[in-house]
Amino acid sequence: MTVDDLEQAPPDAPLGSSGKWRLAEAHDCLQCGGRATVAGVVAVPGRGRFWIDRCTPCMVATTSSCGRPAAPLEEVLAALRDAALEARVPLHVMTEDDRHG
């Protein structure tokens, strides 16, 4: 696959994960061809911005975490809490202390 196989994203599309509106449309996972559940935008120098649509298993398998979240832990937890509230699902965050003591 080359950049020519990717769908052009709007020039003002934020890099990284995109909004839910992109996922309201059916898009294939670039890796396995299944239904995409994660949409992101990447910048290709000299070419612009492009959509990267993946299913969750392929996104997890191809994303490097470098051993830590990209954002501070407090921001990650706040985002998780907000998402759980919006989805109306319970959320329990376990810490290292919960696991060992």
CNS distance restraints for C-alpha pairs under 8 A (distance, minus, plus):
assign (resid   1 and name CA) (resid   5 and name CA) 6.22 0.50 0.50
assign (resid   2 and name CA) (resid   6 and name CA) 7.32 0.50 0.50
assign (resid   3 and name CA) (resid  50 and name CA) 7.95 0.50 0.50
assign (resid   6 and name CA) (resid  50 and name CA) 6.17 0.50 0.50
assign (resid   6 and name CA) (resid  51 and name CA) 6.44 0.50 0.50
assign (resid   6 and name CA) (resid  52 and name CA) 7.33 0.50 0.50
assign (resid   7 and name CA) (resid  50 and name CA) 5.69 0.50 0.50
assign (resid   7 and name CA) (resid  51 and name CA) 5.63 0.50 0.50
assign (resid   8 and name CA) (resid  48 and name CA) 7.55 0.50 0.50
assign (resid   8 and name CA) (resid  49 and name CA) 6.07 0.50 0.50
assign (resid   8 and name CA) (resid  50 and name CA) 4.47 0.50 0.50
assign (resid   8 and name CA) (resid  51 and name CA) 6.30 0.50 0.50
assign (resid   9 and name CA) (resid  13 and name CA) 6.47 0.50 0.50
assign (resid   9 and name CA) (resid  41 and name CA) 7.03 0.50 0.50
assign (resid   9 and name CA) (resid  48 and name CA) 7.90 0.50 0.50
assign (resid   9 and name CA) (resid  49 and name CA) 5.21 0.50 0.50
assign (resid   9 and name CA) (resid  50 and name CA) 4.61 0.50 0.50
assign (resid   9 and name CA) (resid  51 and name CA) 5.58 0.50 0.50
assign (resid  10 and name CA) (resid  49 and name CA) 6.81 0.50 0.50
assign (resid  10 and name CA) (resid  50 and name CA) 7.94 0.50 0.50
assign (resid  11 and name CA) (resid  48 and name CA) 6.71 0.50 0.50
assign (resid  11 and name CA) (resid  49 and name CA) 6.07 0.50 0.50
assign (resid  13 and name CA) (resid  18 and name CA) 7.68 0.50 0.50
assign (resid  13 and name CA) (resid  41 and name CA) 7.02 0.50 0.50
assign (resid  13 and name CA) (resid  49 and name CA) 7.54 0.50 0.50
assign (resid  14 and name CA) (resid  18 and name CA) 6.83 0.50 0.50
assign (resid  14 and name CA) (resid  41 and name CA) 6.77 0.50 0.50
assign (resid  15 and name CA) (resid  40 and name CA) 6.97 0.50 0.50
assign (resid  15 and name CA) (resid  41 and name CA) 4.87 0.50 0.50
assign (resid  15 and name CA) (resid  42 and name CA) 5.72 0.50 0.50
assign (resid  15 and name CA) (resid  43 and name CA) 7.14 0.50 0.50
assign (resid  16 and name CA) (resid  40 and name CA) 5.03 0.50 0.50
assign (resid  16 and name CA) (resid  41 and name CA) 5.18 0.50 0.50
assign (resid  16 and name CA) (resid  42 and name CA) 6.60 0.50 0.50
assign (resid  17 and name CA) (resid  38 and name CA) 7.50 0.50 0.50
assign (resid  17 and name CA) (resid  39 and name CA) 5.95 0.50 0.50
assign (resid  17 and name CA) (resid  40 and name CA) 4.21 0.50 0.50
assign (resid  17 and name CA) (resid  41 and name CA) 6.47 0.50 0.50
assign (resid  18 and name CA) (resid  22 and name CA) 7.02 0.50 0.50
assign (resid  18 and name CA) (resid  39 and name CA) 5.72 0.50 0.50
assign (resid  18 and name CA) (resid  40 and name CA) 5.19 0.50 0.50
assign (resid  18 and name CA) (resid  41 and name CA) 6.81 0.50 0.50
assign (resid  19 and name CA) (resid  23 and name CA) 7.72 0.50 0.50
assign (resid  19 and name CA) (resid  39 and name CA) 7.88 0.50 0.50
assign (resid  20 and name CA) (resid  24 and name CA) 6.60 0.50 0.50
assign (resid  21 and name CA) (resid  25 and name CA) 7.41 0.50 0.50
assign (resid  22 and name CA) (resid  39 and name CA) 6.77 0.50 0.50
assign (resid  23 and name CA) (resid  27 and name CA) 7.45 0.50 0.50
assign (resid  23 and name CA) (resid  36 and name CA) 7.45 0.50 0.50
assign (resid  23 and name CA) (resid  37 and name CA) 6.52 0.50 0.50
assign (resid  23 and name CA) (resid  38 and name CA) 7.14 0.50 0.50
assign (resid  23 and name CA) (resid  39 and name CA) 6.71 0.50 0.50
assign (resid  26 and name CA) (resid  35 and name CA) 6.96 0.50 0.50
assign (resid  26 and name CA) (resid  36 and name CA) 7.31 0.50 0.50
assign (resid  27 and name CA) (resid  35 and name CA) 6.13 0.50 0.50
assign (resid  27 and name CA) (resid  36 and name CA) 5.50 0.50 0.50
assign (resid  27 and name CA) (resid  53 and name CA) 6.78 0.50 0.50
assign (resid  28 and name CA) (resid  33 and name CA) 5.12 0.50 0.50
assign (resid  28 and name CA) (resid  34 and name CA) 5.50 0.50 0.50
assign (resid  28 and name CA) (resid  35 and name CA) 4.90 0.50 0.50
assign (resid  28 and name CA) (resid  36 and name CA) 5.14 0.50 0.50
assign (resid  28 and name CA) (resid  53 and name CA) 6.71 0.50 0.50
assign (resid  28 and name CA) (resid  54 and name CA) 7.13 0.50 0.50
assign (resid  29 and name CA) (resid  33 and name CA) 4.65 0.50 0.50
assign (resid  29 and name CA) (resid  34 and name CA) 5.24 0.50 0.50
assign (resid  29 and name CA) (resid  35 and name CA) 5.74 0.50 0.50
assign (resid  29 and name CA) (resid  36 and name CA) 4.59 0.50 0.50
assign (resid  29 and name CA) (resid  37 and name CA) 7.97 0.50 0.50
assign (resid  29 and name CA) (resid  53 and name CA) 5.29 0.50 0.50
assign (resid  29 and name CA) (resid  54 and name CA) 4.05 0.50 0.50
assign (resid  29 and name CA) (resid  55 and name CA) 5.42 0.50 0.50
assign (resid  29 and name CA) (resid  58 and name CA) 7.92 0.50 0.50
assign (resid  30 and name CA) (resid  52 and name CA) 7.10 0.50 0.50
assign (resid  30 and name CA) (resid  53 and name CA) 5.97 0.50 0.50
assign (resid  30 and name CA) (resid  54 and name CA) 5.73 0.50 0.50
assign (resid  31 and name CA) (resid  54 and name CA) 6.69 0.50 0.50
assign (resid  31 and name CA) (resid  58 and name CA) 6.50 0.50 0.50
assign (resid  32 and name CA) (resid  58 and name CA) 7.41 0.50 0.50
assign (resid  34 and name CA) (resid  55 and name CA) 6.72 0.50 0.50
assign (resid  35 and name CA) (resid  54 and name CA) 7.66 0.50 0.50
assign (resid  35 and name CA) (resid  55 and name CA) 6.16 0.50 0.50
assign (resid  36 and name CA) (resid  53 and name CA) 5.55 0.50 0.50
assign (resid  36 and name CA) (resid  54 and name CA) 4.62 0.50 0.50
assign (resid  36 and name CA) (resid  55 and name CA) 4.25 0.50 0.50
assign (resid  36 and name CA) (resid  56 and name CA) 7.49 0.50 0.50
assign (resid  37 and name CA) (resid  53 and name CA) 7.42 0.50 0.50
assign (resid  37 and name CA) (resid  54 and name CA) 6.16 0.50 0.50
assign (resid  37 and name CA) (resid  55 and name CA) 4.72 0.50 0.50
assign (resid  37 and name CA) (resid  56 and name CA) 5.92 0.50 0.50
assign (resid  38 and name CA) (resid  53 and name CA) 5.83 0.50 0.50
assign (resid  38 and name CA) (resid  54 and name CA) 5.27 0.50 0.50
assign (resid  38 and name CA) (resid  55 and name CA) 5.85 0.50 0.50
assign (resid  38 and name CA) (resid  56 and name CA) 6.29 0.50 0.50
assign (resid  38 and name CA) (resid  59 and name CA) 7.35 0.50 0.50
assign (resid  39 and name CA) (resid  51 and name CA) 6.78 0.50 0.50
assign (resid  39 and name CA) (resid  52 and name CA) 5.79 0.50 0.50
assign (resid  39 and name CA) (resid  53 and name CA) 4.50 0.50 0.50
assign (resid  39 and name CA) (resid  54 and name CA) 6.43 0.50 0.50
assign (resid  40 and name CA) (resid  51 and name CA) 5.69 0.50 0.50
assign (resid  40 and name CA) (resid  52 and name CA) 4.98 0.50 0.50
assign (resid  40 and name CA) (resid  53 and name CA) 6.29 0.50 0.50
assign (resid  41 and name CA) (resid  49 and name CA) 6.40 0.50 0.50
assign (resid  41 and name CA) (resid  50 and name CA) 5.50 0.50 0.50
assign (resid  41 and name CA) (resid  51 and name CA) 4.73 0.50 0.50
assign (resid  41 and name CA) (resid  52 and name CA) 5.77 0.50 0.50
assign (resid  42 and name CA) (resid  49 and name CA) 5.54 0.50 0.50
assign (resid  42 and name CA) (resid  50 and name CA) 5.48 0.50 0.50
assign (resid  42 and name CA) (resid  51 and name CA) 6.61 0.50 0.50
assign (resid  42 and name CA) (resid  52 and name CA) 6.96 0.50 0.50
assign (resid  43 and name CA) (resid  47 and name CA) 7.75 0.50 0.50
assign (resid  43 and name CA) (resid  48 and name CA) 5.69 0.50 0.50
assign (resid  43 and name CA) (resid  49 and name CA) 4.38 0.50 0.50
assign (resid  43 and name CA) (resid  50 and name CA) 6.46 0.50 0.50
assign (resid  44 and name CA) (resid  48 and name CA) 5.43 0.50 0.50
assign (resid  44 and name CA) (resid  49 and name CA) 6.05 0.50 0.50
assign (resid  44 and name CA) (resid  50 and name CA) 7.48 0.50 0.50
assign (resid  54 and name CA) (resid  58 and name CA) 6.10 0.50 0.50
assign (resid  54 and name CA) (resid  59 and name CA) 5.75 0.50 0.50
assign (resid  55 and name CA) (resid  59 and name CA) 6.13 0.50 0.50
assign (resid  56 and name CA) (resid  60 and name CA) 6.13 0.50 0.50
assign (resid  57 and name CA) (resid  61 and name CA) 6.11 0.50 0.50
assign (resid  58 and name CA) (resid  62 and name CA) 6.05 0.50 0.50
assign (resid  59 and name CA) (resid  63 and name CA) 5.91 0.50 0.50
assign (resid  65 and name CA) (resid  69 and name CA) 6.23 0.50 0.50
assign (resid  65 and name CA) (resid  70 and name CA) 7.44 0.50 0.50
assign (resid  69 and name CA) (resid  73 and name CA) 7.05 0.50 0.50
assign (resid  69 and name CA) (resid  76 and name CA) 7.62 0.50 0.50
assign (resid  71 and name CA) (resid  75 and name CA) 6.32 0.50 0.50
assign (resid  71 and name CA) (resid  76 and name CA) 6.37 0.50 0.50
assign (resid  72 and name CA) (resid  76 and name CA) 6.48 0.50 0.50
assign (resid  73 and name CA) (resid  77 and name CA) 6.11 0.50 0.50
assign (resid  74 and name CA) (resid  78 and name CA) 6.13 0.50 0.50
assign (resid  75 and name CA) (resid  79 and name CA) 6.16 0.50 0.50
assign (resid  76 and name CA) (resid  80 and name CA) 6.24 0.50 0.50
assign (resid  77 and name CA) (resid  81 and name CA) 6.12 0.50 0.50
assign (resid  78 and name CA) (resid  82 and name CA) 6.15 0.50 0.50
assign (resid  79 and name CA) (resid  83 and name CA) 6.13 0.50 0.50
assign (resid  80 and name CA) (resid  84 and name CA) 6.11 0.50 0.50
assign (resid  81 and name CA) (resid  85 and name CA) 6.16 0.50 0.50
assign (resid  81 and name CA) (resid  91 and name CA) 7.02 0.50 0.50
assign (resid  82 and name CA) (resid  86 and name CA) 6.13 0.50 0.50
assign (resid  83 and name CA) (resid  87 and name CA) 6.06 0.50 0.50
assign (resid  84 and name CA) (resid  88 and name CA) 5.75 0.50 0.50
assign (resid  84 and name CA) (resid  89 and name CA) 5.19 0.50 0.50
assign (resid  84 and name CA) (resid  90 and name CA) 6.47 0.50 0.50
assign (resid  84 and name CA) (resid  91 and name CA) 6.28 0.50 0.50
assign (resid  85 and name CA) (resid  89 and name CA) 6.47 0.50 0.50
assign (resid  85 and name CA) (resid  90 and name CA) 7.79 0.50 0.50
assign (resid  94 and name CA) (resid  98 and name CA) 5.72 0.50 0.50
assign (resid  94 and name CA) (resid  99 and name CA) 7.10 0.50 0.50
assign (resid  95 and name CA) (resid  99 and name CA) 6.58 0.50 0.50
assign (resid  96 and name CA) (resid 100 and name CA) 6.29 0.50 0.50
assign (resid  97 and name CA) (resid 101 and name CA) 5.53 0.50 0.50
